[in-house]
Amino acid sequence: MSDYFRPIPCETGRWPLAGGWLRFSQFELLRRGAAPRVVDSAPPEVLAALTAPRADLLGLSLDRPRIMGIVNATPDSFSDGGRYDGAAQARLLAEQGAEILDIGGESTRPGAREVPARDEIARVAPVIAAARGLAGISVDTRKARVARAAIAAGAGLVNDVSGFDFDPDMAAAVAEAGVPVCIMHAQGVPETMQDNPTYGDVLLDVYDALRARIARARSAGIPLGRIVIDPGIGFGKTQAHNLAILRRISVYHGLGCAILLGVSRKRFIGTIGGAEVAAERMPGTLAVTLAGVAQGIQIHRVHDVAQTRQGLALWRAVTEGEA
């Protein structure tokens, strides 16, 4: 039976959590089919993975939460319906405080259809070129051909929502370029991912799947320090699955990578918060984002950058005395 050790974050504690702003002294021992149990120790290799500082990302240290702004160069985004000009949106989000701009040309909302690579490149490459120098740039794509074109245009991070499952050439493309990558967990593809997703234990199933994806990336020549992980909230997961992950998301620090959380305007926020329209889910998004910050999550992918920046400033003022 496998053991999983979730660090229980606190403001004071014996060990630093991932070299960041939180510490911990105890663990929640998780096992399949057993009730969680609080323990005071973990194997040395587990402790090493939990405490090691994470590598800088696009020139940003990860000892504090970072904001990734979502730039949709698509005509069918679930959130904004493609009503924004991508280059203008990138400039606006950078002005509002986005430290990374995640530029995507293919919607991955539930039910979305695949976009041909040539069309995706035509959407993202001009926006990336226009955004150079504004902030760190990430390309949100599942396709190696798009990733290569985006890197040539100026992207410094590949954000693959398929976790290398969609395009077998993606890992090699990332390794050859020498750029960092975010590998996300998703069950299925956007067209069908919300058709009755099932898990034995969603928290631990996602942990094991991410561990396998990390191993695949490393075998392709991508160092651990260039890998970011994302548990994929809303990607092949029900509301109950999403909440189970969020309640214990700090367990994923045990994989030894920085963690990205993308909850912005997701449907479960609207369901719980009573906000049917996606653009009205900012307060719920901020609440979940701050819950993630309280578990040491380093990168937060959001639509509402200014509001998130304000929320983080208040969080720091209250918890750390920064004003």
Disulfide bonds with the S-S distance in Angstrom:
none
